[in-house]
Amino acid sequence: METIELLKKMISIPSFSGNEERVADLMVATWVEHGYSAERSGNNVWVKSRNFDPVKPTILLDAHLDTVRPNGNWEKDPFTAVVEDGKLYGLGSNDTGGSVVAMMAAFLQLAEKKQAYNLVCLESAEEENTGKNGIQRIVGNLGKIDLALIGEPTGMQAAIAEKGLMVVDCVAKGKSGHAARNEGLNAIYEAISDIEWFRSYRFGKESPLLGKVKMTVTGIEAGTLHNVVPAECRFMVDIRVNEYYTNSDIYETIRRNVKSEVRPRSFSLNSSAIPIDHPIVLRCKDLGLKTYGSPTTSNQAVIPYPSLKIGPGDSARSHTADEYIGLDEIEEGIMLFVKLLDGFCF
């Protein structure tokens, strides 16, 4: 009940990316109530297990505090936690407040016993927008981390690989002219062949966990007047990358094959994977947890540690109206986090 009440309080506090101050205050106060002195940098909050021994390996539990903004289709108040039929409704309940509170509860149980590792529990900021003041800000503050569990709604199954993400903005160039005469060079027509390339090109290496590299044109903009041939056509492409390619590899292939100017927004969100024979993966299999490759990105993309993604809830509910998480999902999450890590050895 204490865990559920904490999640209700979190839901009641708007915590959009970059504006997590109040919910971070709540987390600091909650740790103090449990006898821990929390460290904080910006809106990132973390605690270490007592009797921290630098000789031992260290495991990080991380889940993010920030949420996206609610879309316009909510029927319930996104900031009022409501329990109906065993489901807790509210913005951020599933993505990823359920992981935050389940990881905290598991930490409090695990840290009371002698373990062969140190434990760090982090509530991070700015995950949804991959902001510079999120987990990337405090990687250097955490010390050596040997393994990270990233809390995201996976149904408590183990995502042992994750697709990378690169967004590119493209500009096809033409020359303006009057539409009534045979003038100019239509930038839309120039863009068509490039857009078709993005739609049809296939990278050769397909991952058994993450599948193919997927490129999707998700926006296009050109022209303002019906009678003027547009001189520019802008379009953007969402690219999901498997572990066989870096984002730089993908960019170089694009650059060689399209006429348009291509401007990557970032190269930083590369794909990630943990070896299938890593002890944490073997422990997951011993517990009967499914291992799989995830198509969505998380803090895994920006941390330098071996990691897997696991947490209560369902990814399909993330960023949807009337988001919810089952009370039984949170209970199961706490239980499985404890089973996964109690007595764990590298």
C-alpha positions as CSV (number, residue, x, y, z in Angstrom):
1,M,0.0,0.0,0.0
2,E,2.9,2.4,0.8
3,T,4.3,1.7,-2.7
4,I,0.9,2.4,-4.4
5,E,0.4,5.6,-2.3
6,L,3.8,6.9,-3.5
7,L,2.9,6.3,-7.1
8,K,-0.4,8.2,-6.6
9,K,1.6,11.1,-5.3
10,M,3.9,11.0,-8.3
11,I,1.0,11.1,-10.7
12,S,-0.5,14.1,-8.9
13,I,2.7,16.1,-9.7
14,P,3.2,17.2,-13.3
15,S,6.7,16.1,-14.3
16,F,7.3,16.8,-17.9
17,S,10.8,16.4,-19.2
18,G,13.0,19.2,-17.8
19,N,10.4,20.1,-15.1
20,E,10.7,17.3,-12.6
21,E,11.7,19.5,-9.6
22,R,8.7,18.7,-7.5
23,V,8.6,15.0,-8.1
24,A,12.4,14.8,-7.4
25,D,11.7,16.6,-4.1
26,L,9.1,13.9,-3.3
27,M,11.7,11.1,-4.0
28,V,14.3,12.8,-1.8
29,A,11.8,13.1,1.0
30,T,10.7,9.4,0.6
31,W,14.2,8.1,0.8
32,V,14.8,10.2,4.0
33,E,11.7,8.6,5.5
34,H,13.3,5.2,4.9
35,G,16.6,6.3,6.6
36,Y,18.6,7.0,3.5
37,S,20.5,10.1,2.5
38,A,19.8,10.8,-1.1
39,E,22.2,12.4,-3.5
40,R,20.8,14.8,-6.2
41,S,22.1,16.5,-9.3
42,G,19.5,18.6,-11.1
43,N,16.4,16.4,-11.0
44,N,18.3,13.1,-10.8
45,V,18.0,11.4,-7.4
46,W,19.9,8.4,-6.2
47,V,20.9,6.4,-3.1
48,K,23.5,3.7,-2.5
49,S,23.2,0.7,-0.3
50,R,24.6,0.9,3.2
51,N,28.2,-0.3,3.8
52,F,29.0,0.4,0.2
53,D,32.2,-1.5,-0.6
54,P,34.2,-0.2,-3.6
55,V,35.8,-3.7,-4.0
56,K,32.4,-5.3,-4.8
57,P,30.7,-5.0,-8.2
58,T,27.8,-2.5,-8.4
59,I,24.4,-2.9,-9.8
60,L,22.3,0.1,-10.9
61,L,18.5,0.2,-10.8
62,D,17.3,3.1,-12.9
63,A,13.8,4.4,-13.8
64,H,12.9,7.8,-15.1
65,L,10.7,10.4,-13.3
66,D,9.6,12.4,-16.3
67,T,6.5,12.0,-18.5
68,V,5.4,13.1,-21.9
69,R,2.6,15.6,-22.1
70,P,-0.9,14.1,-22.1
71,N,-2.5,13.9,-25.5
72,G,-6.0,15.4,-26.0
73,N,-7.9,12.2,-25.8
74,W,-7.8,11.6,-22.1
75,E,-11.3,11.0,-20.5
76,K,-9.8,10.9,-17.0
77,D,-7.8,13.7,-15.3
78,P,-4.2,12.6,-16.1
79,F,-3.0,14.1,-12.8
80,T,-5.6,12.4,-10.5
81,A,-4.7,8.8,-9.6
82,V,-7.8,6.6,-9.8
83,V,-8.0,2.9,-9.0
84,E,-10.7,1.0,-10.9
85,D,-10.9,-2.8,-11.3
86,G,-7.4,-3.3,-10.0
87,K,-5.9,-0.7,-12.4
88,L,-4.2,2.5,-11.4
89,Y,-4.9,5.2,-13.9
90,G,-2.8,8.4,-14.3
91,L,-0.1,10.0,-16.5
92,G,3.2,8.2,-16.0
93,S,1.7,5.3,-14.1
94,N,2.9,2.8,-16.7
95,D,5.7,4.8,-18.2
96,T,7.4,4.6,-15.9
97,G,6.2,5.3,-12.4
98,G,5.5,1.6,-11.9
99,S,9.1,0.8,-12.4
100,V,10.2,3.7,-10.1
101,V,8.2,2.5,-7.1
102,A,8.8,-1.2,-7.7
103,M,12.6,-0.7,-7.9
104,M,12.5,1.4,-4.8
105,A,10.6,-1.3,-2.9
106,A,12.9,-4.0,-4.2
107,F,16.0,-1.9,-3.2
108,L,14.7,-1.5,0.3
109,Q,14.4,-5.3,0.7
110,L,17.6,-6.2,-1.1
111,A,19.7,-3.6,0.7
112,E,18.7,-5.0,4.1
113,K,20.6,-8.3,3.4
114,K,24.3,-8.9,2.7
115,Q,24.8,-9.2,-1.0
116,A,27.8,-9.9,-3.2
117,Y,27.4,-6.5,-4.8
118,N,26.6,-2.9,-4.1
119,L,23.2,-1.5,-5.1
120,V,22.5,2.0,-6.5
121,C,18.9,3.1,-7.1
122,L,18.4,6.0,-9.4
123,E,15.4,8.1,-10.3
124,S,16.5,9.9,-13.5
125,A,15.2,13.0,-15.3
126,E,14.8,13.9,-19.0
127,E,14.5,10.4,-20.4
128,E,11.6,11.1,-22.7
129,N,13.5,13.8,-24.5
130,T,17.0,12.4,-24.0
131,G,17.9,15.7,-22.3
132,K,21.4,16.6,-21.4
133,N,20.3,17.0,-17.7
134,G,19.1,13.4,-17.5
135,I,21.2,10.3,-16.7
136,Q,24.0,11.5,-19.0
137,R,24.6,14.3,-16.5
138,I,25.3,12.1,-13.6
139,V,27.1,9.1,-15.1
140,G,30.4,10.4,-13.7
141,N,28.8,10.7,-10.2
142,L,27.8,7.1,-9.9
143,G,31.2,5.5,-10.0
144,K,32.0,2.2,-11.6
145,I,28.8,0.4,-12.6
146,D,29.0,-3.3,-13.6
147,L,25.4,-3.9,-14.6
148,A,22.3,-1.7,-15.0
149,L,18.7,-2.7,-14.9
150,I,16.6,-0.1,-16.8
151,G,13.0,0.1,-15.6
152,E,10.6,0.4,-18.5
153,P,7.2,-1.4,-19.0
154,T,8.3,-4.8,-20.4
155,G,5.8,-7.0,-18.6
156,M,8.7,-8.0,-16.4
157,Q,10.3,-9.8,-19.4
158,A,13.9,-9.1,-20.2
159,A,14.8,-6.9,-23.1
160,I,18.4,-8.0,-23.7
161,A,18.8,-5.9,-26.9
162,E,17.4,-2.5,-27.9
163,K,17.2,-0.8,-31.2
164,G,19.0,2.5,-31.7
165,L,17.4,5.6,-33.0
166,M,18.5,8.3,-35.4
167,V,16.3,11.0,-36.8
168,V,17.5,12.8,-40.0
169,D,16.1,16.0,-41.5
170,C,16.4,16.1,-45.3
171,V,16.2,19.0,-47.7
172,A,15.6,18.5,-51.5
173,K,16.6,21.5,-53.5
174,G,14.8,22.9,-56.6
175,K,14.2,26.3,-58.2
176,S,11.1,28.4,-57.8
177,G,9.0,29.3,-60.8
178,H,5.4,30.0,-61.9
179,A,3.2,26.9,-61.9
180,A,1.3,28.0,-65.0
181,R,4.5,28.0,-67.1
182,N,7.3,25.5,-67.7
183,E,9.5,27.2,-65.2
184,G,11.7,26.2,-62.2
185,L,12.6,22.9,-60.8
186,N,10.0,21.3,-58.5
187,A,11.7,20.3,-55.2
188,I,8.9,18.0,-54.4
189,Y,9.6,16.0,-57.5
190,E,13.3,16.0,-56.6
191,A,12.4,14.6,-53.2
192,I,10.3,11.8,-54.5
193,S,13.2,9.6,-55.6
194,D,14.9,10.0,-52.2
195,I,11.7,9.3,-50.3
196,E,11.2,6.1,-52.4
197,W,14.8,5.1,-51.6
198,F,14.1,5.4,-47.8
199,R,10.9,3.3,-48.3
200,S,12.5,0.5,-50.3
201,Y,16.2,0.3,-49.3
202,R,17.2,-2.7,-47.2
203,F,20.3,-3.0,-45.1
204,G,21.9,-6.4,-45.4
205,K,22.3,-7.5,-41.8
206,E,19.2,-8.7,-40.0
207,S,19.4,-9.3,-36.3
208,P,17.7,-12.4,-34.7
209,L,16.7,-10.2,-31.8
210,L,16.0,-6.8,-33.3
211,G,15.2,-7.6,-36.9
212,K,16.0,-5.3,-39.8
213,V,17.0,-1.6,-39.8
214,K,13.7,0.2,-40.3
215,M,13.5,3.6,-42.0
216,T,10.2,5.5,-42.0
217,V,9.5,9.0,-43.6
218,T,7.3,10.6,-41.0
219,G,6.9,14.2,-42.2
220,I,7.1,16.3,-45.2
221,E,6.8,20.1,-45.9
222,A,7.0,22.1,-49.1
223,G,5.4,25.1,-50.7
224,T,3.1,27.8,-49.5
225,L,1.3,29.1,-52.6
226,H,-0.6,27.0,-55.2
227,N,0.9,28.8,-58.2
228,V,4.6,28.8,-57.2
229,V,6.9,25.8,-57.9
230,P,8.6,25.1,-54.5
231,A,12.3,25.6,-54.3
232,E,12.7,23.4,-51.2
233,C,11.1,20.2,-49.9
234,R,11.8,19.2,-46.4
235,F,11.2,15.8,-44.9
236,M,12.2,13.8,-41.8
237,V,13.0,10.2,-41.4
238,D,12.8,8.0,-38.3
239,I,15.4,5.3,-38.3
240,R,15.5,2.3,-36.0
241,V,18.9,0.6,-36.0
242,N,19.9,-2.9,-35.0
243,E,23.1,-3.9,-33.2
244,Y,25.0,-4.7,-36.4
245,Y,25.2,-1.0,-37.4
246,T,26.2,2.2,-35.7
247,N,24.3,5.4,-36.4
248,S,27.3,6.7,-38.3
249,D,27.2,3.6,-40.5
250,I,23.6,4.3,-41.4
251,Y,24.3,8.0,-42.1
252,E,27.2,7.2,-44.5
253,T,25.0,4.8,-46.4
254,I,22.2,7.4,-46.7
255,R,24.6,10.1,-47.8
256,R,25.9,7.9,-50.6
257,N,22.4,7.1,-51.9
258,V,20.3,10.3,-51.8
259,K,20.5,13.7,-53.5
260,S,19.0,15.7,-50.7
261,E,20.9,17.3,-47.9
262,V,20.9,15.0,-44.9
263,R,21.2,16.4,-41.3
264,P,21.2,13.9,-38.4
265,R,19.8,15.4,-35.2
266,S,22.1,13.2,-33.1
267,F,24.4,10.2,-33.4
268,S,24.1,9.3,-29.7
269,L,21.2,6.9,-29.5
270,N,23.0,3.7,-30.7
271,S,21.6,0.2,-30.4
272,S,22.7,-1.9,-27.4
273,A,22.8,-5.6,-26.4
274,I,24.0,-7.7,-23.5
275,P,25.6,-11.1,-24.2
276,I,23.2,-13.9,-23.9
277,D,25.6,-15.8,-21.6
278,H,25.8,-12.8,-19.1
279,P,24.9,-14.0,-15.6
280,I,21.9,-11.7,-15.4
281,V,20.5,-13.1,-18.6
282,L,21.0,-16.7,-17.3
283,R,19.3,-15.7,-14.1
284,C,16.3,-14.3,-16.1
285,K,16.0,-17.6,-18.0
286,D,16.2,-19.6,-14.7
287,L,13.2,-17.6,-13.5
288,G,11.3,-18.4,-16.7
289,L,11.5,-14.8,-18.0
290,K,11.3,-14.3,-21.7
291,T,14.2,-12.6,-23.4
292,Y,13.7,-10.5,-26.5
293,G,14.8,-7.5,-28.5
294,S,13.0,-4.2,-27.9
295,P,12.1,-1.8,-30.8
296,T,11.9,1.3,-28.5
297,T,14.7,3.3,-27.0
298,S,15.5,4.1,-23.3
299,N,18.3,5.2,-21.1
300,Q,20.2,2.1,-22.3
301,A,21.1,4.0,-25.4
302,V,23.1,6.6,-23.5
303,I,24.8,4.7,-20.7
304,P,28.2,2.9,-21.0
305,Y,27.3,-0.1,-18.9
306,P,26.1,-3.6,-19.7
307,S,22.3,-3.4,-19.2
308,L,19.0,-4.9,-19.8
309,K,15.5,-3.4,-19.8
310,I,12.9,-4.8,-17.5
311,G,9.9,-3.4,-15.5
312,P,6.2,-3.8,-14.8
313,G,3.5,-2.6,-17.2
314,D,3.0,-2.8,-20.9
315,S,4.9,-0.7,-23.5
316,A,1.8,-0.5,-25.6
317,R,0.1,1.7,-23.0
318,S,2.9,4.2,-22.9
319,H,2.1,7.7,-24.2
320,T,-1.6,6.7,-24.6
321,A,-4.7,8.4,-23.2
322,D,-6.0,7.0,-19.9
323,E,-2.7,5.3,-19.2
324,Y,-2.8,2.7,-16.4
325,I,-0.8,0.0,-14.7
326,G,-2.3,-3.0,-12.8
327,L,-1.8,-3.2,-9.1
328,D,-0.9,-6.8,-9.5
329,E,1.8,-5.8,-12.1
330,I,3.5,-3.6,-9.5
331,E,3.4,-6.4,-6.9
332,E,4.8,-8.9,-9.4
333,G,7.5,-6.4,-10.4
334,I,8.7,-6.0,-6.8
335,M,8.7,-9.8,-6.3
336,L,10.6,-10.5,-9.5
337,F,13.2,-7.7,-9.0
338,V,13.9,-9.3,-5.6
339,K,14.1,-12.8,-6.9
340,L,16.3,-11.7,-9.8
341,L,18.9,-9.9,-7.6
342,D,18.7,-11.6,-4.1
343,G,21.9,-13.6,-3.9
344,F,23.0,-12.7,-7.4
345,C,26.7,-13.2,-8.3
346,F,28.6,-12.1,-11.3
